[in-house]
């Protein structure tokens, strides 16, 4: 299971609300602002991070086979 930064952020906002650290109004504000800036498009940095991660996984598997 892969967690995205969005799910982590939204979970933290919900957690803060449940612990009464922030109000419902503040929670809704955080969520609405986050949704406005949330982009479905993948950036070049995301692609580079995926490439690096796949290389590291491959190297790790090769080392384990030795």
Long-range contacts (C-beta under 8 A, 24 or more apart in sequence): 6-34, 6-38, 9-34, 10-34
